[in-house]
Amino acid sequence: RDVWTCADLLCVISVKLNEQQLDDVFEFFMDGLVHKDKGIHCNYAFSISKIALKLNEKQLDNVIKLLMDGLFDKDNDIHGRCALSIAKIALKLNERQLNK
């Protein structure tokens, strides 16, 4: 439960962070994406999709690659959450961003 609260708060404050601070939050969430605990993985994937538009191109590329790797995970929950996160991010991106 504390992990959910912290992740939610980081998403809320991410709109006020400078680039370095946002990068630190991004790295925190990326570390959670490789976590095998389903709850942590789910929460961090959802959190990344919430802050996706604030990420720079390199960060966004890294997120998409890691989420795509998750599509091949043996755990159905993990690859399902990765697919959902990719879809949420894609819906937030404009056509120009998707074509990069």
N, C-alpha and C positions, 0 to 999 in steps of 0.2 A: 504494500500500500504506500509506503514512504517513497518507493521508486516512482510510482505513478504521480504522486504529488510533486516531487522534485522535477520530473520530466515536464509536467504540465506548466509549472512555474517558469522553467527555462524557455518554453515556447512563448509564454506571455511576455517575458522580458526581452526576448530575442529581437523584437522590433526596435528596441532602444540601444542595442549593442553596437560597438564599433566593429570593424572588420576582424580584428584579432580576437575579440571576445566571442564573436559569432563563430569564428573558426574553432575556438575551444569548445563551444557548445556542440558544434557539428561533430568534432572528434569524439566527444563524450557519447553522442547518440550512435555514431558509427561503431564504436566499441561494443555497444549493446546489441547491434545487429548480428554479431557473431556469437552472442550468448545463447546457450542451448535451453535456458529457462524460457518457456513459451511466453510467459507473461511479460518478462523483460523485453524479449525480442519483439513482441507485438507492440508494446508501448513505445519503444524506440523507433520502430518502423513508422508508426503513426505520427510520432513527433517530428520525424524528418519530413514526412509529407506535409506537415503543417508549416514548417519553416522553409520549404523548398524554394520559394520565390526569392528569398533573401540570400540564398547560396550563390557563390560565384560559379563560373562555368566548370572549373576543375572540381570543386566540391560536388556539384550536381552530377558530373560524369562519374565520380567515384561512388556516389550513392546509387546511381542507376546500375553500374557494374556489379556492386555488391548485392543489390536486390535481385538482379538477374541471376547471379550465382545461386541465390537462395531458391530460385525456381526449380533447381535440381536437387534440393535437399530431400533426404529420405523421409523426413517428417512432413506429412501432408499439411499440418497446421502452419509450419514455417513457410513452405512454398506458397501456400494460399495467402498468407499475410504479405509476403513479398509481392505477389501479383496484385493484391489490393493496393499496396503502397505505390507501386509503379503506376497503376491506373489513377490514383488520386493525384500524383505528381503530374502526370500527363494532362489531366483535366485543368490543372492550374497554369500550365505553360501555354504561351501563345504559339502560333504556327511557326514563327521565326525561330523561337527557342527549340522547338521540336525538330526542325530541319538542320540544326547544327550538328 
